[in-house]
Amino acid sequence: MKSTAKAEALLRDVADKLKVRFANGAGINTVRAARDANGWPMLFLSNGSEAEGASVIAIRISAVDAVSKDVFGNALVAFAPHALEFAYELTASDNPIPTDKDLLTAWYEAQKTGVKMQLKEIANGTAVTEASINAAAVALELDELYWPTKGV
């Protein structure tokens, strides 16, 4: 049995911060919570429209597969570590549709979660949805270089 509690808590904190940062913004000004088909929490940041060609950033946090199975043969999901997927649509010239300011604001708050960050760029002409995120390859993956085993 998997638990989404950690992912939900992390993303809820990110959502609260982004609601403040994007309040009354000229670009992105809407933060919508959702769940993917597997129950993992997602955020869709937009200007109210999540259509293809609109300025949309999607964030999803999920746990990594624990590799082993439980006593019943079901897949296990580890409580930690987690991965955060950060996705947006590209223009025809391979530039992000959301503005640099909106992207950096969202990335800044997302990276504070301390989990592995995965950037996914969605092809031009494709709306940012769960399906397009699942289909997209990871363009960049950033994780801690050193995982301390003792308190500093």
C-alpha positions in Angstrom: 0.0 0.0 0.0 1.4 3.3 -1.0 1.2 6.6 0.9 0.9 9.9 -0.9 1.1 11.9 2.4 4.7 13.1 1.9 4.1 14.1 -1.7 0.9 15.9 -0.7 2.5 17.8 2.1 5.4 18.9 -0.1 3.2 20.0 -2.9 0.7 21.7 -0.6 3.6 23.9 0.8 4.7 24.7 -2.8 1.1 25.6 -3.8 0.7 27.9 -0.8 3.8 29.8 -1.6 3.1 30.1 -5.3 -0.4 31.4 -4.6 1.2 34.3 -2.8 3.9 34.9 -5.4 1.5 34.7 -8.3 -1.4 36.7 -6.7 -2.5 39.4 -9.2 0.3 38.5 -11.6 0.3 39.8 -15.1 1.2 36.3 -16.5 0.6 33.3 -14.4 -2.0 34.1 -11.7 -3.8 30.8 -11.1 -2.7 27.7 -9.1 -4.9 24.7 -9.5 -4.4 21.4 -7.5 -5.1 18.1 -9.2 -4.3 14.4 -8.9 -2.9 12.1 -11.6 -4.4 8.7 -12.5 -2.2 7.1 -9.8 -3.2 9.5 -7.1 -0.1 11.6 -7.0 -0.7 15.3 -6.4 -0.2 17.8 -9.2 -0.3 21.6 -9.6 -1.2 23.5 -12.8 0.0 27.1 -12.9 -1.7 29.2 -15.5 -3.4 32.5 -16.3 -6.7 30.7 -16.2 -6.4 28.9 -19.5 -4.7 25.5 -19.7 -5.2 25.1 -23.4 -2.4 24.3 -25.9 -0.3 27.5 -26.5 -1.2 29.0 -23.1 1.3 29.8 -20.4 1.1 26.7 -18.3 3.5 25.1 -15.8 2.7 21.7 -14.3 4.3 20.3 -11.2 3.9 16.7 -10.0 5.6 15.1 -7.0 5.6 11.3 -6.7 7.7 8.7 -4.8 10.1 6.5 -6.6 9.4 2.7 -7.0 10.9 0.8 -4.1 11.8 -2.0 -6.6 10.8 -4.8 -4.3 7.3 -6.3 -3.8 5.2 -6.7 -0.7 4.2 -10.1 0.7 1.3 -10.2 -1.7 3.4 -9.4 -4.8 2.2 -5.8 -5.2 4.6 -3.1 -6.2 5.9 -1.0 -3.3 6.5 2.7 -3.3 9.2 4.1 -1.0 8.3 6.8 1.5 11.4 8.5 0.3 13.0 9.6 -2.0 10.6 11.5 -4.2 10.9 13.1 -7.6 9.3 16.4 -8.7 8.4 16.8 -12.4 8.4 20.4 -13.7 6.8 20.7 -17.2 5.9 23.4 -19.7 5.1 23.7 -23.4 7.7 25.0 -25.9 7.2 27.5 -28.7 7.9 26.5 -32.3 11.4 27.9 -31.8 12.0 25.6 -28.7 11.6 28.4 -26.1 9.4 28.1 -23.1 5.9 29.6 -23.5 5.8 30.8 -19.9 7.9 33.9 -19.2 11.3 33.5 -17.7 10.1 35.3 -14.5 7.2 32.9 -14.1 9.4 29.8 -14.7 12.1 30.9 -12.3 9.5 31.8 -9.6 7.9 28.4 -9.8 11.3 26.6 -10.0 12.6 28.5 -7.0 9.8 27.4 -4.8 9.7 23.8 -6.2 13.4 23.2 -5.7 13.1 24.0 -2.0 11.3 20.6 -1.5 14.7 19.0 -1.5 13.7 16.2 -3.9 15.0 15.1 -7.3 14.0 17.7 -9.9 13.1 16.5 -13.4 12.5 19.1 -16.2 10.1 18.0 -18.9 9.6 20.1 -22.0 6.4 19.5 -23.9 6.4 19.7 -27.7 4.9 22.8 -29.3 1.3 22.4 -30.1 0.6 20.0 -27.2 -1.2 21.1 -24.1 0.4 20.5 -20.8 -1.6 17.6 -19.4 -0.9 14.5 -17.3 -0.7 12.5 -20.6 1.8 14.9 -22.2 3.9 14.9 -19.1 4.0 11.1 -19.0 5.0 11.0 -22.7 7.7 13.6 -22.4 11.3 12.6 -21.9 13.3 14.1 -19.0 15.2 17.0 -20.4 17.2 17.7 -17.2 17.5 15.9 -13.9 19.0 17.5 -10.9 19.6 15.8 -7.6 21.8 16.5 -4.5 25.4 15.8 -5.3 26.2 14.7 -1.7 23.6 13.1 0.6 24.9 13.5 4.1 24.4 10.6 6.4 25.0 12.6 9.6 23.6 15.9 10.8 25.8 18.9 10.0 
